[in-house]
Amino acid sequence: MLTLSLRQLQLVALGIVVLTVATRLPSLLHPQPIDDEAVYSVVANEIVDGGRPYVDAADRKPPLLFWTYAAVFEAAGKFNWKALHAVALAWTLGTMAGLYVIGRGLFDRETGLTAALLYGVFQPWATFKNLAFNGELLMNLPLVWAWAIGLRRSSSRVRPELVVAGALLCAGFLLKQPAAIAAVPLGIYLLLPSYRASRGLTRTASVVHAAMLTAGFFATLGLVTTMLWKQGILRDAFYWTITNPSIPHLFWKRGILLTLAFIGACLPLLIGAAMAYRDKNGIWTGKSAERTALLALVVASAIGTAAGARFYPHYYIQLIPPLALLGAPHYARLWSGRTQPPLWLLRPAVAYAWLVLTIVAFSITHWRGLGSRREPSETGRYLSEHSAFDDRIFVWGHAPNIYLESQRRPACRYILTFPLTGYVFGGPLPGVDTRKWIVPGAWMTLEQDFVTHPPVYIVDLYSDPDALYPVRDFPILARLLAERYEPVTRTAEGLVYRMR
């Protein structure tokens, strides 16, 4: 098969865009937040209402994630889930465009389109939760474009665009913490002897390039630090994004199972990366520095995936870009007939059928997963109907969607109550008293927040006899409910109290 003409390439690109839109239809049509979108939206809506992250609504993500959500809601209106999911689609397409630029720059247009296709197919792997506008999806966009700048062919001894690349790497870190590790292999790439040799650079020029990348990163970090300091939340931001996300428990069983699931669902990506590692056909000849850098990025991304020790499915999304870039040149040549497949599994007809089945399987899980979550919770509906617009509420448990469904602001910054209970994300720990991990001073902070804006309603999601964190085990809340509140209804989610 001959190389595609420009017209054919344009049609293929359009087809990839249409396919990406089609596979994201479950999220585009979904009328509710998806998974982590709920807690991010509660924080973002507080910002829109004049509040500040970490002190008016606390979560453990960096500030740029909340500012991005707040920008969407400021422009499109709060609780506009279709707008949020449309931005998520545009964000995905922007990441795919960056992968196309890298593949085209290193090889040709076919490789760029293949890299974009692989990302579009495998990014929402397996579960509907990977359709969410989560931190990994967010951070991939600036990271991919930073690498597109860094890998660009240039023999200049001064590359000022690397300052921009460093700023993009920092933006990735400010969207999700593990993104910082992606800066390391790109910095090392600029110092590799093979990088200097392929561009005719001196050692000094190579060091200058790495220094410019570093300067861009830390200049951006310094700018954001100054902004947080001026808002009076620098210490809180540092605590919630750096200090608090500790690793009290390693969920190794979950890690094994999710890693095996990722391998099974995304096996074509791993096969492509293996072909790049072995490179029997010499496709990466003359590009050893770039291949080394992308392989290092896979390792760095794997470390980022495991860093939280919780191994949620969306953590693996950060592995998709480097795997797609490594496999793209091999698949582009196999599918165009320029090289012969070493295994029957890699024959074009088999590969096409495999991709189609993958797309269909993912789509089924997405439609089914979101189909049962279209309606708001019973608690959210009750609070929306029985409370005033300016009433504050407090949810004892982890259900930030109730704040959104009722369209009521939280009475306490702890929109998830793990700081008050010591709950460990990743799953229950039988026989472990997590109260030793309660954030110091958290209950005093709760009382102060309640004085500032008392909750008219309190929702107890742990009201069942065998609940994980019954109110009776937390005297401050138990006394408050007994003295000032009365139960008014029981919903499918828990017990609702109203101020006397």
C-alpha positions in Angstrom: 0.0 0.0 0.0 1.4 3.4 -1.0 1.7 6.4 1.3 -1.7 8.2 1.6 -2.2 11.4 -0.3 -2.9 14.6 1.5 -6.6 14.4 0.7 -6.8 10.9 2.1 -4.9 12.0 5.2 -7.4 14.7 5.8 -10.3 12.3 5.5 -8.5 9.9 7.9 -8.0 12.8 10.4 -11.7 13.7 10.1 -12.6 10.1 10.7 -10.5 10.0 13.8 -12.2 13.1 15.1 -15.7 11.7 14.4 -14.7 8.4 16.1 -13.5 10.3 19.2 -16.7 12.3 19.4 -18.8 9.1 18.9 -17.0 7.2 21.7 -17.5 10.2 24.1 -21.2 10.5 23.4 -22.1 8.8 26.7 -20.4 11.6 28.6 -21.6 14.4 26.2 -25.2 13.3 26.8 -24.9 12.6 30.5 -26.8 15.1 32.7 -24.7 14.6 35.8 -21.1 14.9 36.9 -19.0 11.8 36.3 -17.0 10.4 39.2 -14.3 12.9 40.4 -16.0 15.7 38.6 -18.4 16.1 41.5 -15.9 17.1 44.1 -13.9 19.3 41.7 -17.1 21.0 40.7 -18.1 21.8 44.4 -14.7 23.5 44.9 -15.0 25.3 41.6 -18.5 26.6 42.3 -17.2 28.0 45.6 -14.6 29.9 43.6 -17.3 31.2 41.3 -19.2 32.3 44.3 -16.3 34.3 45.6 -14.7 31.6 47.8 -11.2 30.2 47.8 -10.0 26.7 47.3 -8.6 24.8 50.3 -10.2 27.2 52.9 -13.8 27.3 51.6 -13.8 23.9 50.0 -10.8 21.5 50.5 -9.6 18.8 48.3 -6.1 17.3 47.6 -5.7 18.5 44.0 -3.5 21.4 42.8 -5.0 24.8 42.2 -4.9 24.9 38.4 -7.4 22.0 38.3 -10.0 24.0 40.3 -9.3 27.2 38.4 -9.9 25.3 35.1 -13.2 24.0 36.3 -14.2 27.4 37.7 -13.4 29.0 34.3 -15.7 26.6 32.6 -18.6 27.3 35.1 -17.9 31.0 35.0 -18.3 31.0 31.2 -21.1 28.4 30.9 -22.9 28.6 34.2 -22.7 26.5 37.3 -24.0 22.9 37.1 -23.6 22.9 33.3 -22.5 19.3 32.9 -22.9 19.2 29.1 -20.5 22.2 28.8 -18.0 20.6 31.1 -18.1 17.3 29.1 -17.8 19.3 25.8 -14.6 20.9 27.2 -13.4 17.4 28.2 -13.9 16.3 24.6 -12.1 19.4 23.2 -9.3 18.8 25.8 -8.9 15.2 24.5 -8.8 16.3 20.9 -6.2 18.9 21.8 -4.0 16.2 23.4 -4.5 14.1 20.2 -3.4 17.0 18.1 -0.2 17.3 20.2 0.5 13.6 19.7 0.0 14.1 15.9 2.5 16.9 15.9 5.1 14.7 17.7 4.5 11.7 15.4 4.7 13.8 12.3 7.8 15.6 13.5 9.6 12.4 14.3 8.4 10.3 11.3 5.5 11.3 9.0 1.8 12.3 9.0 0.7 8.7 9.0 2.6 8.1 12.3 1.1 11.2 13.8 -2.5 10.2 12.9 -1.8 6.7 14.3 -0.6 8.1 17.6 -3.7 10.3 17.8 -6.0 7.3 17.0 -4.4 5.1 19.6 -4.8 7.8 22.3 -8.4 8.4 21.3 -9.3 4.7 21.4 -7.5 3.7 24.6 -7.7 6.8 26.8 -11.2 5.9 28.2 -10.1 2.3 28.7 -12.6 -0.1 30.2 -14.7 2.0 32.7 -17.0 5.0 32.3 -15.1 6.7 35.0 -12.3 7.3 32.5 -14.6 9.6 30.5 -14.5 12.1 33.4 -12.7 15.4 33.1 -10.2 14.1 35.7 -6.7 15.1 36.6 -4.9 12.6 34.4 -6.9 13.7 31.3 -6.2 17.4 32.2 -2.5 17.0 32.8 -1.9 15.0 29.5 -2.7 18.0 27.3 0.1 20.4 28.6 2.5 17.4 29.0 2.1 16.3 25.4 2.6 19.8 24.0 5.6 20.3 26.2 7.1 17.1 24.7 6.1 18.3 21.2 8.2 21.4 21.8 11.1 19.5 23.3 11.3 16.9 20.6 11.0 19.4 17.8 14.0 19.2 15.4 16.2 22.2 15.9 20.0 22.7 15.8 19.9 26.1 17.4 22.2 26.6 20.3 19.5 28.7 22.0 15.9 27.4 22.0 13.7 29.9 23.8 10.6 27.7 23.1 11.9 25.4 25.8 10.9 28.0 28.3 7.3 27.5 27.1 7.8 23.7 27.3 8.9 24.1 30.9 5.9 26.2 31.7 3.6 23.6 30.2 5.3 20.9 32.3 4.6 23.0 35.4 1.0 23.5 34.3 0.7 19.7 34.2 2.0 19.5 37.7 -0.5 22.2 38.8 -3.3 20.1 37.4 -2.2 16.8 38.9 0.8 16.1 41.1 2.3 13.0 39.3 2.7 15.1 36.1 5.9 16.6 37.7 7.8 13.3 37.1 7.2 13.7 33.3 9.5 16.7 33.3 12.5 14.5 34.4 12.9 12.3 31.2 12.5 15.4 29.0 15.2 17.2 30.9 17.5 14.2 30.7 16.7 13.9 26.9 18.2 17.4 26.4 21.4 16.3 28.1 21.9 13.0 26.2 25.0 12.6 24.0 22.8 11.2 21.2 20.6 14.4 21.4 23.7 16.6 20.9 25.1 14.3 18.2 21.8 14.3 16.2 21.6 18.1 16.2 25.3 19.0 16.0 25.3 20.7 19.4 28.0 21.2 22.0 27.8 20.1 25.6 27.3 23.7 26.6 24.4 24.2 24.3 22.8 21.1 25.6 23.1 22.3 29.2 21.6 25.7 28.1 18.6 23.9 26.6 18.0 22.0 29.9 18.5 25.2 31.9 15.8 27.0 29.8 13.4 24.1 30.3 14.0 24.2 34.0 13.7 28.0 34.1 10.3 27.8 32.4 9.1 25.3 35.0 10.2 27.1 38.1 9.2 30.6 36.8 5.6 29.3 36.3 5.7 27.6 39.7 6.9 30.9 41.3 4.1 32.9 39.6 1.4 30.5 40.8 3.0 30.5 44.3 2.8 34.3 44.4 -0.8 34.2 43.4 -1.6 31.7 46.1 0.3 33.8 48.6 -1.7 37.0 47.7 -4.9 35.0 48.1 -3.8 34.0 51.6 -4.0 30.3 50.9 -0.4 29.4 50.1 0.1 27.4 53.3 -3.3 25.6 52.9 -2.5 24.8 49.2 0.9 23.4 50.1 -0.6 21.2 52.9 -3.5 19.8 50.8 -1.5 19.2 47.7 1.9 18.1 49.0 1.8 17.3 52.8 -1.6 15.6 53.2 -1.6 13.1 50.3 0.4 10.5 52.3 0.5 6.8 51.7 -0.8 5.1 54.8 -1.6 1.8 53.1 -0.4 0.1 49.9 -3.4 -1.5 48.1 -1.2 -4.1 46.4 -4.0 -6.5 45.5 -5.9 -3.8 43.8 -2.6 -2.8 42.0 -2.1 -6.3 40.7 -5.7 -6.7 39.5 -5.9 -3.2 37.9 -2.5 -3.6 36.2 -3.6 -7.0 34.7 -6.8 -5.4 33.6 -4.9 -2.5 31.9 -2.6 -5.0 30.2 -5.6 -6.9 28.9 -7.6 -3.9 27.8 -4.6 -2.0 26.3 -2.5 -4.8 25.0 -2.0 -3.3 21.5 -0.3 -0.3 23.1 2.1 -2.5 25.1 2.9 -4.6 22.0 3.7 -1.4 20.1 6.0 -0.2 23.0 7.7 -3.6 23.0 8.3 -3.3 19.2 9.8 0.1 19.7 12.1 -1.2 22.5 13.4 -4.1 20.3 13.2 -2.1 17.1 14.2 -5.0 14.9 13.4 -3.1 11.7 15.5 -0.1 12.6 12.5 2.3 12.5 14.1 4.4 15.2 17.5 4.6 13.6 18.8 8.1 13.9 16.2 8.8 16.7 17.8 6.8 19.6 17.6 9.9 21.9 13.9 10.3 21.2 13.2 6.6 21.7 15.2 6.5 25.0 13.3 9.6 26.2 9.9 8.1 25.4 10.8 4.8 27.0 11.9 6.8 30.1 8.6 8.6 30.0 6.8 5.2 30.2 8.8 4.3 33.3 8.2 7.8 34.8 4.4 7.5 34.1 4.3 4.0 35.6 5.9 5.5 38.8 3.3 8.2 38.7 0.5 5.7 38.3 1.8 3.7 41.4 2.7 6.8 43.5 -0.6 7.1 45.2 -0.6 3.3 46.1 -4.3 3.2 45.3 -4.3 2.2 41.7 -7.6 3.6 40.5 -8.3 3.0 36.8 -7.9 6.7 35.8 -4.4 6.7 37.2 -3.3 4.6 34.2 -4.4 7.3 31.7 -1.0 9.0 32.1 0.6 5.9 30.5 -1.4 6.2 27.3 0.5 9.1 25.5 4.1 7.6 25.7 2.8 4.1 24.8 0.9 5.5 21.8 3.9 7.4 20.6 6.2 4.4 20.8 3.8 2.1 19.0 2.6 4.5 16.4 5.5 4.3 13.9 5.4 0.5 13.9 1.6 0.3 13.5 1.6 3.0 10.8 4.1 0.9 8.7 2.4 -2.4 9.4 -1.0 -1.0 8.4 0.3 0.7 5.3 2.1 -2.4 4.1 5.5 -0.9 4.3 6.7 -3.6 6.7 5.6 -7.2 7.2 4.0 -8.2 10.5 6.2 -10.5 12.6 3.1 -12.2 14.1 -0.3 -13.0 12.6 -1.8 -11.0 15.5 -0.3 -7.9 13.9 -1.7 -8.4 10.5 -3.7 -5.3 9.4 -7.0 -7.2 9.2 -6.6 -8.7 12.6 -5.4 -5.4 14.1 -8.4 -3.5 12.6 -10.8 -6.1 14.0 -9.1 -5.9 17.4 -9.5 -2.1 17.5 -13.1 -2.3 16.5 -13.9 -4.9 19.2 -12.1 -2.7 21.7 -14.1 0.3 20.8 -17.3 -1.6 20.9 -16.5 -3.2 24.3 -15.5 0.2 25.8 -18.6 1.8 24.5 -20.9 -0.8 26.0 -19.3 -0.4 29.4 -19.6 3.4 29.1 -23.2 3.5 28.1 -24.2 0.9 30.7 -22.2 2.5 33.5 -23.6 6.0 32.9 -27.1 4.8 32.0 -27.8 3.9 35.6 -26.5 7.2 36.9 -28.6 9.8 35.1 -31.0 10.6 37.9 -30.1 12.7 40.9 -30.0 11.1 44.3 -33.1 11.0 46.5 -31.3 13.2 49.1 -30.3 15.7 46.5 -33.9 16.0 45.3 -35.2 16.3 48.8 -32.8 19.1 49.8 -33.5 21.0 46.6 -37.2 21.0 47.3 -37.2 21.6 51.0 -34.4 24.1 51.6 -33.9 27.7 50.7 -31.5 28.8 48.0 -29.1 30.4 50.6 -29.3 27.5 53.1 -26.0 25.7 53.8 -25.8 21.9 54.2 -23.2 19.4 55.4 -22.9 15.9 54.2 -21.3 13.4 56.7 -19.7 11.0 54.2 -18.3 11.0 50.7 -21.1 12.1 48.4 -20.2 15.6 47.0 -22.8 15.1 44.3 -25.5 15.9 46.9 -24.2 19.5 47.1 -24.5 19.7 43.3 -27.9 18.0 43.0 -29.4 20.2 45.7 -27.5 23.3 44.4 -26.7 24.2 48.0 -23.3 25.4 49.2 -21.4 23.4 51.8 -21.4 24.6 55.4 -17.9 23.3 56.0 -14.7 23.2 53.9 -14.6 19.4 54.3 -16.9 18.5 51.4 -15.4 15.0 51.7 -15.1 14.0 55.4 -11.9 12.0 55.2 -10.1 14.8 57.2 -12.5 14.2 60.1 -12.5 10.4 60.0 -9.0 9.5 58.7 -10.6 7.5 55.8 -8.0 6.0 53.5 -8.8 6.3 49.8 -8.5 3.0 48.0 -11.0 0.9 49.9 -12.0 -0.2 53.4 -9.3 -1.5 55.8 -11.0 -4.1 58.0 -9.7 -4.0 61.5 -7.9 -0.7 61.1 -8.9 2.3 63.2 -8.4 5.1 60.7 -9.0 7.8 63.3 -5.2 8.0 63.8 -5.1 9.7 60.4 -7.6 12.4 61.3 -6.1 15.8 60.1 -4.9 17.6 63.2 -7.3 20.4 64.2 -9.9 19.2 61.7 -12.8 19.1 64.2 -11.9 22.5 65.6 -12.0 23.8 62.0 -15.4 22.2 61.5 -16.8 23.9 64.5 -15.4 27.3 63.3 -16.9 26.8 59.8 -20.3 25.9 61.4 -20.2 29.1 63.4 -19.5 31.1 60.3 -22.3 29.5 58.2 -24.4 27.0 60.2 -25.8 24.1 58.2 -29.6 24.1 58.0 -29.5 20.5 57.0 -27.0 17.7 57.8 -27.0 14.5 55.9 -25.7 11.4 57.7 -24.6 8.8 55.1 -23.4 6.5 57.9 -26.7 6.0 59.7 -27.0 2.2 59.1 -26.1 -0.1 62.0 -23.0 -1.5 60.3 -21.8 1.8 58.9 -18.1 2.5 58.7 -18.2 5.9 60.5 -21.3 6.1 62.7 -21.9 9.6 64.2 -21.9 8.1 67.7 -18.1 7.6 67.4 -17.5 11.3 66.9 -18.7 13.2 70.0 -18.6 16.7 68.5 -21.0 15.9 65.7 -23.1 13.5 67.8 -23.6 16.3 70.4 -24.4 18.9 67.8 -27.1 16.6 66.2 -28.6 15.8 69.5 -28.8 19.4 70.8 -29.7 21.4 67.7 -31.1 19.1 65.0 -33.9 16.7 64.4 -34.3 13.9 61.8 -36.8 14.8 59.1 -36.5 12.0 56.6 -34.7 8.9 55.6 -33.6 8.6 52.0 -31.9 5.9 50.0 -28.6 7.4 50.9 -29.0 8.1 54.6 -30.7 10.2 57.3 -31.4 13.9 56.8 -31.5 16.2 59.8 -32.8 19.8 60.0 -31.9 22.5 62.4 -34.5 22.9 65.1 
